[in-house]
Amino acid sequence: MIIQARKSVSGNPHLIALVLALSIVGCSKSETQESAVPRPVRTITVAPQPIDNSRTAVGDIRPRYESDLGFRVSGKITKRFVDVGASIRKGDLLAQLDDQDYRNRLTSAKTDVTGAQAVLVEAQAAEKRLRNLGGGDTTPASHDAALKNLRSAEAKLISAKAAAKLAADQVGYCELRADFDGIVTAIGAEADQVVNIGQMTVRLTRPGDKDAVFSVAESDFSRRRQDGTLPEISVQLLSNPDITAHGKVREIAPVADATTRTFLVKVTLDNPPEEIRFGASVVGRLKIASEPVIVLPGSALFDKDGRPAVWVVDPAKHFVYLKPVTVVRYETDRVILGEGLVQGDIVVTAGVNRLREQQQVALAEGSPEGSPK
């Protein structure tokens, strides 16, 4: 029948024009009816809220208290009694100097004390004799001279005793002993080596006080809590994430590293397990609440002239229009917006590529106005 109709029409040009006109009118009517039907869309209502910002950094474990111990006198080391890793108790002998010279000084100082005591005894006897003589048997000048010699002898004895005490102390300084319980983490001198005063011989650390040290960018810690306190950090071993500890930021370097331009952050750990040893590599995680931000699904973004935008529903007239936005951060399945939207805006989250300006829409079932989806 269609073939016969085409054959009958092909011979009449007026009929051909009429058929074409009717087909065009039918198509236009169909498209108009389709465009008049509101397109169903799914939406979300904008409500800025703070979100958790998780920051991570890799660092290592270092002692909080670490002391470089050295001799208080110079000399030649005769023996070292500890090695790296040794556990030390307070008062344990760590190293020893050759003390022969200092013992000779002590002997000389003791001899000077004995001599000063003899001089004092003689001066006391002379002053006593002149003081007990009658007025015509001595002169005031002679008594004054004896009194001066007595005071000089007393001063020399005091000086000799102080020199002897210093010499005895120097003999004791030839032994290097631990000032507290700790662990030896470094050795700075060996036996038969001559060391100067204060030169590091043994580095001793307190085993119970541990810091996790990280090099981080300024943006990772610049925002503190409203009360001024620093946030808590969770730390886990890089080799075994099941071993964890918690701590608080204790110190932030005031000056950035000249090479890396990062800041050194020290986190004091609270009762860390024994497996977290000095020098171990750890991962630190920081969780802080951000300022209120707008979070949308990634499917809500639309490209307008190369810039991000979203379709916003007019709640009164139920049509959509594009609104440019500023994206702060892209994540796996969502975007964080900074500017462009306000609280209460209804944003289309699905089918954004099929919309056009001023197009009528209908909220999908289960997505009433103002309810997030």
C-alpha positions in Angstrom: 0.0 0.0 0.0 2.8 2.4 0.8 4.5 1.6 -2.5 1.2 2.3 -4.3 0.7 5.6 -2.5 4.2 6.7 -3.4 3.6 5.8 -7.0 0.3 7.7 -7.0 1.9 10.8 -5.4 5.0 10.8 -7.5 3.1 11.9 -10.5 1.5 14.9 -8.8 3.8 17.7 -7.6 1.0 19.4 -5.6 0.4 16.2 -3.6 4.1 15.9 -2.9 4.3 19.4 -1.4 1.2 18.7 0.7 2.6 15.5 2.2 5.9 17.2 3.1 4.1 20.1 4.9 2.0 17.7 6.9 5.1 15.7 8.0 6.9 18.9 9.1 3.9 20.1 11.1 3.7 16.7 12.8 7.3 16.6 13.8 7.2 20.2 15.2 4.1 19.4 17.2 5.8 16.2 18.7 8.9 18.2 19.7 6.9 20.9 21.2 4.9 18.5 23.3 8.1 16.8 24.4 9.8 20.1 25.5 6.7 21.1 27.4 7.0 18.0 29.7 9.2 18.9 32.7 12.3 16.8 32.9 12.6 14.7 36.1 15.9 15.5 38.0 17.5 14.5 41.2 18.7 17.3 43.5 20.5 18.1 46.7 19.9 21.1 48.9 23.0 23.1 49.7 23.9 23.1 53.4 27.5 24.1 54.3 29.0 21.9 57.0 32.5 21.3 58.4 34.3 18.2 57.2 37.2 16.1 58.5 40.4 16.9 56.8 42.8 14.0 57.0 46.5 14.8 56.5 49.3 12.3 56.6 53.1 12.6 56.8 56.0 10.2 57.1 58.6 10.7 59.8 60.8 8.9 62.3 61.0 8.3 66.0 63.5 10.4 68.0 64.2 10.8 71.7 62.6 13.8 73.4 65.5 14.1 75.8 69.0 13.5 74.5 72.2 14.6 76.1 75.8 14.7 74.8 77.9 13.7 77.7 81.6 14.7 77.8 84.4 15.0 80.3 84.8 18.2 82.4 88.6 18.0 82.0 90.7 17.3 79.0 92.9 14.2 78.6 93.5 10.8 77.1 90.8 8.2 77.2 92.1 5.0 78.8 88.9 2.9 78.5 85.3 3.1 77.3 82.8 0.9 79.1 79.7 1.1 77.0 78.6 0.7 73.3 75.7 1.9 71.3 72.4 0.4 72.4 73.5 -0.3 76.0 71.0 0.4 78.8 72.5 2.6 81.5 71.6 3.3 85.1 72.2 6.6 86.8 75.8 6.7 88.1 77.2 3.9 85.8 80.7 4.5 84.6 80.8 5.2 80.9 84.4 6.1 80.2 87.7 7.0 82.0 90.6 9.3 81.4 94.3 8.9 82.3 94.2 10.7 85.7 97.9 10.6 86.7 98.6 14.3 86.0 95.5 15.2 88.0 96.5 13.0 90.9 99.9 14.7 91.0 98.2 18.0 91.2 96.1 16.7 94.1 99.2 15.6 95.9 100.8 19.0 95.4 97.7 20.7 96.6 97.6 18.6 99.8 101.2 19.5 100.5 100.4 23.2 100.1 97.6 22.8 102.6 100.0 21.2 105.1 102.5 24.0 104.6 99.8 26.6 105.0 98.7 25.0 108.2 102.2 25.1 109.6 102.6 28.8 108.7 99.3 29.5 110.4 100.3 27.8 113.6 103.5 29.8 113.7 101.7 33.1 113.0 99.1 32.4 115.7 101.9 31.7 118.3 103.8 34.9 117.4 100.7 37.1 117.6 99.7 35.5 121.0 103.2 36.1 122.5 103.2 39.8 121.5 99.6 40.3 122.7 100.5 38.8 126.2 103.6 40.9 126.7 103.4 44.0 128.9 103.1 47.5 127.6 106.8 48.3 127.8 108.0 45.0 126.4 106.6 45.5 122.9 105.4 48.2 120.6 102.0 48.5 118.9 103.8 48.3 115.5 105.3 44.9 116.3 101.9 43.6 117.4 100.2 44.9 114.2 102.9 43.1 112.1 102.3 39.9 113.9 98.5 40.3 113.4 98.9 40.9 109.7 101.0 37.8 109.4 98.3 35.8 111.2 95.6 37.1 108.8 97.8 36.3 105.8 98.5 32.8 107.0 94.7 32.2 107.5 94.0 33.4 104.0 96.7 31.2 102.5 95.3 28.2 104.2 91.9 28.8 102.9 93.3 29.2 99.3 95.4 26.0 99.7 92.3 24.1 100.8 90.3 25.4 97.9 93.0 24.4 95.5 93.1 20.9 97.0 89.3 20.6 96.7 89.6 21.6 93.0 92.4 19.1 92.4 90.3 16.4 94.0 87.3 17.3 91.9 89.4 17.1 88.7 90.5 13.6 89.6 86.8 12.7 89.9 86.1 14.4 86.6 88.4 11.8 84.9 85.5 9.4 85.3 82.5 10.0 83.0 79.3 8.7 84.7 75.6 8.7 83.6 73.4 11.5 85.1 70.2 9.6 84.5 68.8 6.2 83.3 69.0 5.9 79.5 70.1 4.2 76.4 73.4 4.9 74.6 72.6 6.1 71.0 76.0 7.4 69.8 79.7 7.2 70.7 81.9 10.2 70.0 85.3 9.1 71.2 87.3 5.9 71.5 90.0 4.6 73.8 93.5 6.2 73.4 91.9 9.3 71.9 92.7 12.7 73.4 89.5 14.7 74.1 88.9 18.3 75.0 86.7 19.7 77.8 83.0 19.1 76.9 83.7 17.1 73.7 80.9 14.5 73.1 82.0 11.1 74.3 78.7 9.3 74.8 75.2 10.4 73.7 72.5 9.2 76.2 68.8 9.3 75.7 65.8 8.7 78.0 64.0 5.5 76.7 60.5 6.4 77.9 60.2 9.8 76.2 59.8 9.5 72.5 58.9 12.0 69.8 57.6 11.4 66.3 59.2 14.0 64.1 57.8 15.1 60.7 58.7 17.6 58.0 55.4 19.1 56.8 54.2 22.0 54.8 52.9 25.1 56.6 49.3 24.6 55.3 49.1 21.3 57.2 49.3 22.8 60.6 48.7 26.5 60.2 45.1 26.3 61.3 44.8 25.6 65.1 41.8 25.0 67.2 39.7 28.0 68.4 41.0 27.5 72.0 44.6 27.7 70.8 45.5 24.1 71.5 47.3 21.9 69.0 45.6 18.8 67.6 46.2 15.2 68.5 48.1 13.0 66.1 47.7 9.2 65.5 51.0 7.4 64.7 51.5 4.0 63.2 54.6 2.0 62.2 55.3 2.1 58.5 56.4 -1.5 58.6 53.4 -2.7 60.7 50.3 -0.5 60.7 48.7 -2.5 63.5 51.1 -1.0 66.0 49.9 2.5 66.8 50.3 5.3 69.3 48.8 8.7 70.0 50.4 12.0 70.8 50.1 15.8 70.8 52.0 18.3 68.8 54.7 19.7 71.2 56.8 21.9 69.0 56.6 23.5 65.6 59.9 24.9 64.2 59.6 28.7 63.8 61.8 28.7 60.7 61.4 26.6 57.5 64.2 24.3 56.4 66.3 26.2 53.9 66.4 23.2 51.4 62.9 21.6 51.6 61.0 24.7 52.8 59.1 22.5 55.3 58.7 22.9 59.0 59.9 20.4 61.6 57.0 19.2 63.8 57.6 17.2 67.0 54.8 15.0 68.4 55.2 13.7 71.9 53.8 10.2 72.1 51.7 9.0 75.0 52.9 5.6 76.4 54.1 4.2 73.0 54.5 0.4 72.7 58.0 -1.1 72.9 57.9 -1.9 69.1 58.1 1.8 68.3 61.8 2.2 68.7 64.2 5.0 68.1 64.8 5.5 64.4 61.7 3.7 63.2 59.7 5.1 60.3 56.2 6.1 61.2 53.1 7.6 59.5 51.4 10.4 61.3 47.7 11.2 60.6 46.0 14.5 61.6 42.3 14.9 61.6 40.9 18.4 62.0 37.5 19.9 61.2 37.5 22.4 58.4 35.5 25.6 58.1 31.9 25.0 56.8 32.1 24.1 53.1 29.8 22.9 50.4 30.2 19.2 49.3 28.5 18.0 46.1 28.7 14.8 44.1 31.1 14.9 41.2 28.2 14.3 38.8 26.7 17.8 39.7 29.5 19.7 37.9 28.9 21.1 34.5 31.4 22.8 32.2 30.5 26.3 31.1 33.1 28.0 28.8 35.9 26.0 30.4 34.9 26.9 34.0 33.0 24.8 36.5 29.3 25.5 37.1 26.2 23.7 38.4 22.5 23.7 37.5 20.4 25.4 40.1 16.6 24.9 40.3 14.4 28.0 40.8 12.0 26.8 43.6 9.2 29.1 42.5 9.2 28.6 38.7 10.8 25.1 38.6 13.2 25.9 35.9 17.0 25.5 35.9 19.8 27.9 35.3 23.6 27.7 35.4 25.5 29.1 38.3 29.4 29.4 38.2 31.2 27.9 41.2 34.7 27.8 42.6 36.1 24.3 43.3 38.5 24.1 46.3 39.4 20.5 46.0 38.5 17.5 43.8 38.1 14.1 45.5 37.3 10.6 44.3 33.5 10.9 44.2 32.8 14.4 45.4 34.0 18.1 45.0 34.5 20.7 47.7 33.2 24.1 46.7 34.4 27.4 48.0 32.2 30.1 46.4 29.2 30.4 44.1 26.4 28.8 46.1 24.5 29.8 49.3 22.6 27.8 51.8 19.3 26.6 50.5 20.2 26.4 46.8 18.7 23.3 45.1 21.4 21.8 42.8 20.8 19.1 40.2 23.0 16.1 40.8 22.1 13.8 37.8 21.6 14.3 34.1 23.2 17.7 34.0 24.5 17.3 30.4 20.9 17.1 29.0 19.7 20.3 30.6 19.5 23.8 29.1 18.8 27.3 30.4 15.3 28.0 31.6 14.2 24.4 31.1 11.3 23.2 33.2 12.2 20.4 35.6 10.4 18.2 38.0 12.0 16.8 41.2 12.3 13.1 41.0 10.1 11.0 43.3 11.7 10.8 46.7 13.6 14.1 46.1 11.3 16.8 47.4 12.4 20.4 47.4 14.9 21.1 50.1 15.8 17.5 50.8 19.3 16.3 50.0 19.9 13.3 47.8 
